Amino acid sequence: MSRRLEDFLLTIWRRRGGLSALLLPLSWLYGLLSARRLRARARTAWKAPVPVVVVGNILVGGTGKTPVTIAVCQALRARGWHPGVVSRGYGAAVGPAPRLSDGGGGADRLGDEPALIHAATGAPVAVHPRRTLAAAALLAAHPDVDVLIADDGLQHTALARDLEIIVQDGRGVGNGRLLPAGPLREPPARLARADWLVTHLAADEPMPPVPAAPRAVVMRLRPEGATHLASGRDLPWDAWQAEQGAAPCSAAAGIGRPERFFAMLRAAGVTLSRTLRVPDHRTIPADALRGLPPGPVLITPKDAVKCAAPHDPRLWAVRAAPAFSDPGWPDALDQALRTAARGRTGGA
């Protein structure tokens, strides 16, 4: 989807205007067919031999699922788990059989987000549009995996899940309508059935209305370090700022909401002379990078794994660390998963 079309749709979906109202009959049809499909798949869902955590959203576009998946994976590993990740593999021609990170973790094989998750966590990753096939292949190849994290798997009900984490952003539920009259894949009431609702906000973005039922957590990303793509040199963020941050910089991002990345940089004290927005999952064009003014060019790790010009000496990939409003929520997740695991083994 082009940025121009995406911006047009986002404008429509912010409010319940006339064009949105005209599309309501299609939304009703979409809701009916989607609910029927989700129920049918759930009736025959495959139950993995290990607990499954689903990270997903009901809002179209990037909400921040990938940093949440990475944070969950790292938190569980720190608590003694051996997580594996399954994903669709968007952007990669996966073929009939699942692809595993064992054969190479590049974006061309796995897709940009699974490649980033594998690089950031070291966890084994399997990709396939049918998450059940990916999960079975991953468990067969890695019998030590004792918990599966399904990235962007909320609507893939053929894979049974023990816990659900829904990620939203500052848009909340938009105008509250289903596609195409609004930005939602499922009705707003779906949020109340999640185990956790993580709201990803930019540095000073206000909190949208949040339903009372799920355990709600706010996530904000902060720069943690920067890696020079051409040399592989890695600096903590304060060291990068001391060395590079005094001069104006450019920033480029091909993610769901590039403005969040730019806002994070500005909040961290970076002066941005130019920004470049690219459609989600697209590679930042080398000629567009050449058109940016002299000085450092900051990009996201997701863009770095598929960068068309990795030897451009101006490019730095900025690593961001999540800050959660409830730092203890991974402990509650850990305990819930241990309960689920005991239920599978029949333990007390």
C-alpha positions as CSV (number, residue, x, y, z in Angstrom):
1,M,0.0,0.0,0.0
2,S,1.4,3.4,-0.9
3,R,1.9,6.0,1.8
4,R,-0.6,8.4,0.0
5,L,-3.4,5.7,0.1
6,E,-2.5,4.8,3.6
7,D,-2.7,8.4,4.8
8,F,-6.0,8.8,3.0
9,L,-7.5,5.8,4.7
10,L,-6.2,6.8,8.1
11,T,-7.9,10.2,7.6
12,I,-11.2,8.4,6.9
13,W,-10.8,6.1,9.8
14,R,-10.2,8.8,12.4
15,R,-13.9,9.8,12.5
16,R,-17.3,8.6,11.5
17,G,-17.7,10.8,8.5
18,G,-19.8,10.5,5.4
19,L,-17.5,8.2,3.4
20,S,-17.1,5.9,6.4
21,A,-20.9,5.7,6.7
22,L,-21.2,4.8,3.0
23,L,-18.9,1.8,3.6
24,L,-20.8,0.5,6.6
25,P,-22.7,-2.2,4.6
26,L,-19.4,-3.7,3.5
27,S,-18.2,-3.5,7.1
28,W,-21.2,-5.5,8.3
29,L,-20.6,-8.1,5.7
30,Y,-16.9,-8.2,6.5
31,G,-17.7,-8.6,10.2
32,L,-20.2,-11.5,9.6
33,L,-17.8,-13.4,7.3
34,S,-14.8,-12.8,9.5
35,A,-16.5,-13.9,12.7
36,R,-17.8,-17.1,11.0
37,R,-14.3,-17.9,9.7
38,L,-12.6,-17.3,13.0
39,R,-15.2,-19.5,14.9
40,A,-14.9,-22.3,12.3
41,R,-11.1,-22.4,12.6
42,A,-11.2,-22.3,16.4
43,R,-13.5,-25.4,16.5
44,T,-10.7,-27.5,15.0
45,A,-7.7,-25.6,16.4
46,W,-4.5,-27.5,16.9
47,K,-3.3,-27.5,20.5
48,A,0.5,-27.5,20.7
49,P,2.2,-29.6,23.4
50,V,3.7,-26.5,24.9
51,P,2.0,-23.2,26.0
52,V,1.3,-20.7,23.3
53,V,1.3,-16.9,23.7
54,V,-0.3,-14.9,20.9
55,V,0.8,-11.3,20.2
56,G,-1.5,-9.5,17.8
57,N,-3.8,-6.6,17.2
58,I,-7.3,-5.7,15.9
59,L,-6.2,-2.5,14.4
60,V,-4.7,-2.5,10.9
61,G,-1.2,-1.2,10.4
62,G,1.8,-1.2,12.7
63,T,1.0,-0.9,16.4
64,G,4.2,-2.2,17.9
65,K,3.8,-6.0,17.9
66,T,7.4,-6.7,17.0
67,P,9.0,-4.9,20.0
68,V,6.4,-6.5,22.3
69,T,7.2,-9.9,20.8
70,I,11.0,-9.3,21.3
71,A,10.4,-8.0,24.9
72,V,8.2,-11.1,25.8
73,C,10.8,-13.4,24.3
74,Q,13.7,-11.8,26.2
75,A,11.7,-11.7,29.5
76,L,10.7,-15.3,29.3
77,R,14.2,-16.4,28.5
78,A,15.4,-14.5,31.6
79,R,12.9,-16.5,33.6
80,G,14.2,-19.8,32.5
81,W,12.0,-20.5,29.4
82,H,13.2,-21.6,26.0
83,P,10.9,-19.7,23.7
84,G,10.4,-20.2,19.9
85,V,8.6,-17.8,17.6
86,V,6.2,-18.5,14.8
87,S,5.2,-15.9,12.2
88,R,3.6,-15.5,8.8
89,G,6.9,-14.4,7.1
90,Y,5.4,-11.4,5.4
91,G,7.6,-10.3,2.5
92,A,9.3,-13.6,1.9
93,A,8.2,-16.2,-0.6
94,V,7.9,-19.0,1.9
95,G,6.5,-21.8,-0.3
96,P,4.6,-24.9,0.8
97,A,6.9,-25.9,3.7
98,P,7.7,-23.8,6.7
99,R,11.1,-22.0,6.8
100,L,13.2,-22.1,9.9
101,S,15.9,-19.6,11.0
102,D,18.3,-22.6,11.2
103,G,18.7,-22.3,7.4
104,G,19.6,-18.6,7.6
105,G,17.9,-15.6,9.5
106,G,17.9,-13.0,6.7
107,A,14.9,-10.9,5.8
108,D,14.9,-12.4,2.3
109,R,14.2,-15.9,3.8
110,L,12.0,-15.1,6.8
111,G,10.6,-11.6,6.2
112,D,11.8,-8.5,7.9
113,E,10.0,-8.8,11.2
114,P,10.8,-12.5,11.9
115,A,14.4,-11.8,10.9
116,L,14.6,-8.9,13.3
117,I,13.1,-11.0,16.1
118,H,15.6,-13.7,15.5
119,A,18.5,-11.3,15.4
120,A,17.4,-9.5,18.6
121,T,16.6,-12.6,20.7
122,G,18.5,-15.5,19.3
123,A,15.3,-17.6,19.6
124,P,14.5,-20.1,16.8
125,V,11.9,-18.8,14.4
126,A,9.7,-20.6,11.9
127,V,7.5,-18.8,9.3
128,H,4.5,-20.0,7.2
129,P,1.1,-18.4,6.5
130,R,-0.4,-21.5,8.4
131,R,0.9,-21.0,11.9
132,T,0.1,-24.6,12.8
133,L,2.6,-25.8,10.2
134,A,5.2,-23.4,11.4
135,A,4.7,-24.4,15.1
136,A,4.9,-28.1,14.4
137,A,8.1,-27.7,12.3
138,L,9.7,-25.5,15.0
139,L,9.0,-28.0,17.8
140,A,10.3,-30.9,15.7
141,A,13.5,-29.1,15.0
142,H,13.9,-27.6,18.5
143,P,12.6,-30.1,21.1
144,D,14.0,-27.9,23.9
145,V,11.4,-25.1,23.0
146,D,8.9,-25.0,25.9
147,V,6.8,-22.0,24.9
148,L,5.7,-20.7,21.5
149,I,5.2,-17.0,20.8
150,A,2.9,-16.4,17.8
151,D,3.8,-13.1,16.3
152,D,0.8,-11.3,14.7
153,G,-1.3,-14.4,15.3
154,L,-4.5,-13.0,16.9
155,Q,-6.8,-13.8,14.0
156,H,-5.1,-17.2,13.2
157,T,-7.4,-19.1,15.5
158,A,-6.4,-22.5,13.9
159,L,-3.6,-22.4,16.4
160,A,-5.0,-22.7,20.0
161,R,-3.6,-20.2,22.4
162,D,-3.2,-20.1,26.2
163,L,-2.6,-16.3,26.5
164,E,-3.3,-13.3,24.3
165,I,-1.5,-10.0,24.3
166,I,-3.2,-7.4,22.1
167,V,-1.1,-4.4,21.1
168,Q,-2.7,-1.1,20.2
169,D,-1.3,2.4,19.8
170,G,-2.4,6.0,20.3
171,R,-5.2,5.6,17.7
172,G,-7.1,3.3,20.1
173,V,-9.9,1.7,18.1
174,G,-10.1,4.7,15.6
175,N,-13.7,5.3,14.7
176,G,-14.7,2.0,16.2
177,R,-15.8,0.5,12.9
178,L,-14.7,-2.7,11.0
179,L,-12.9,-2.7,7.7
180,P,-13.4,-1.0,5.2
181,A,-15.5,1.7,7.1
182,G,-12.9,1.7,9.9
183,P,-9.5,0.4,10.8
184,L,-10.6,-2.7,12.8
185,R,-10.2,-6.4,12.0
186,E,-12.5,-7.3,14.9
187,P,-15.0,-5.3,17.0
188,P,-13.7,-3.1,19.9
189,A,-15.3,-5.6,22.4
190,R,-12.6,-8.1,21.4
191,L,-10.1,-6.1,23.5
192,A,-11.8,-7.2,26.7
193,R,-11.1,-10.9,26.0
194,A,-7.3,-10.4,25.9
195,D,-5.1,-11.3,28.8
196,W,-3.1,-8.1,28.4
197,L,-3.6,-5.0,26.4
198,V,-0.3,-3.2,25.7
199,T,-0.7,0.4,24.4
200,H,2.4,1.6,22.4
201,L,2.7,5.3,22.7
202,A,5.2,7.9,21.3
203,A,7.2,10.0,23.8
204,D,4.4,12.5,24.7
205,E,1.4,10.8,23.0
206,P,-1.8,10.8,25.1
207,M,-3.4,7.6,26.2
208,P,-6.5,6.6,24.2
209,P,-9.6,5.2,26.0
210,V,-8.9,1.7,27.4
211,P,-11.5,-0.9,28.3
212,A,-11.5,-2.0,31.9
213,A,-11.4,-5.8,31.4
214,P,-7.8,-6.5,30.2
215,R,-4.8,-5.9,32.2
216,A,-3.5,-2.7,30.6
217,V,0.2,-1.8,30.2
218,V,1.7,1.3,28.4
219,M,4.8,0.8,26.4
220,R,7.1,3.7,25.3
221,L,10.3,3.0,23.3
222,R,13.5,4.8,24.2
223,P,16.8,4.8,22.3
224,E,19.3,2.3,23.8
225,G,22.1,2.3,21.3
226,A,23.1,2.7,17.6
227,T,24.9,0.5,15.2
228,H,26.9,1.8,12.3
229,L,25.8,-0.4,9.4
230,A,29.0,0.0,7.2
231,S,31.4,-1.0,10.0
232,G,29.3,-2.9,12.5
233,R,30.5,-0.5,15.2
234,D,28.0,-0.4,18.1
235,L,27.6,2.5,20.6
236,P,25.4,3.0,23.7
237,W,23.0,5.8,23.0
238,D,24.8,8.4,25.3
239,A,28.1,7.6,23.5
240,W,26.5,8.0,20.1
241,Q,25.0,11.3,21.1
242,A,28.3,12.5,22.4
243,E,30.0,11.6,19.2
244,Q,27.4,12.2,16.5
245,G,24.3,13.8,18.0
246,A,25.4,17.5,18.0
247,A,24.9,17.9,14.2
248,P,21.5,17.8,12.5
249,C,20.6,14.3,11.3
250,S,18.1,12.7,8.9
251,A,15.9,9.7,9.7
252,A,14.2,7.2,7.5
253,A,11.7,4.5,8.4
254,G,9.7,1.8,6.5
255,I,7.5,0.8,9.4
256,G,3.8,1.0,10.2
257,R,3.9,4.4,11.8
258,P,7.2,6.2,11.0
259,E,6.2,9.2,13.0
260,R,6.6,7.3,16.2
261,F,10.3,6.6,15.4
262,F,10.9,10.3,14.5
263,A,9.1,11.4,17.7
264,M,11.3,9.1,19.8
265,L,14.4,10.5,18.3
266,R,13.3,14.1,18.8
267,A,12.4,13.4,22.4
268,A,15.9,11.9,22.9
269,G,17.4,15.2,21.8
270,V,18.1,14.5,18.1
271,T,17.7,17.4,15.7
272,L,16.1,16.0,12.5
273,S,16.7,18.1,9.4
274,R,14.8,15.7,7.1
275,T,12.6,12.6,7.5
276,L,11.8,10.0,4.9
277,R,8.7,7.8,5.2
278,V,8.5,4.5,3.3
279,P,5.5,2.1,3.2
280,D,5.7,-0.7,5.8
281,H,7.8,-3.7,4.9
282,R,9.3,-1.9,1.9
283,T,13.1,-1.4,1.5
284,I,14.3,2.1,1.8
285,P,15.4,3.0,-1.7
286,A,19.1,3.7,-2.1
287,D,18.4,6.7,-4.4
288,A,16.1,8.2,-1.7
289,L,18.9,7.8,0.8
290,R,21.3,9.6,-1.5
291,G,18.9,12.5,-1.7
292,L,19.1,13.1,2.0
293,P,21.4,16.0,3.2
294,P,24.9,15.3,4.6
295,G,25.1,13.9,8.1
296,P,24.1,10.8,10.0
297,V,21.0,9.0,8.8
298,L,19.1,7.1,11.5
299,I,17.0,4.1,10.6
300,T,15.1,1.4,12.5
301,P,16.5,-2.2,13.1
302,K,13.6,-3.5,11.0
303,D,14.9,-1.4,8.0
304,A,18.5,-2.3,8.7
305,V,17.8,-6.1,8.1
306,K,16.7,-5.3,4.6
307,C,18.6,-2.2,3.8
308,A,19.5,-1.8,0.1
309,A,22.5,0.4,0.8
310,P,24.2,-1.1,4.0
311,H,27.6,0.3,3.1
312,D,26.4,3.9,3.1
313,P,28.7,5.4,5.8
314,R,25.9,7.7,7.0
315,L,23.6,4.9,8.2
316,W,23.0,4.1,11.8
317,A,20.4,1.6,13.1
318,V,18.9,2.8,16.4
319,R,18.1,0.1,18.9
320,A,15.1,1.0,21.1
321,A,14.3,-0.5,24.5
322,P,10.7,-0.6,25.8
323,A,9.8,1.1,29.0
324,F,6.6,-0.4,30.5
325,S,4.2,1.4,32.9
326,D,4.1,-1.9,34.9
327,P,7.6,-3.3,34.9
328,G,6.3,-6.4,36.7
329,W,3.9,-7.6,34.1
330,P,6.3,-10.2,32.6
331,D,6.3,-11.9,36.1
332,A,2.5,-12.3,35.9
333,L,2.9,-13.6,32.3
334,D,5.5,-16.1,33.6
335,Q,3.2,-17.3,36.3
336,A,0.3,-17.7,33.9
337,L,2.4,-19.7,31.5
338,R,3.6,-22.0,34.3
339,T,0.0,-22.7,35.2
340,A,-0.7,-23.5,31.6
341,A,2.3,-25.8,31.4
342,R,1.2,-27.7,34.5
343,G,-2.2,-28.1,32.9
344,R,-0.7,-29.9,30.0
345,T,1.4,-32.3,32.1
346,G,-1.2,-32.8,34.7
347,G,1.1,-31.4,37.4
348,A,-0.1,-29.9,40.6
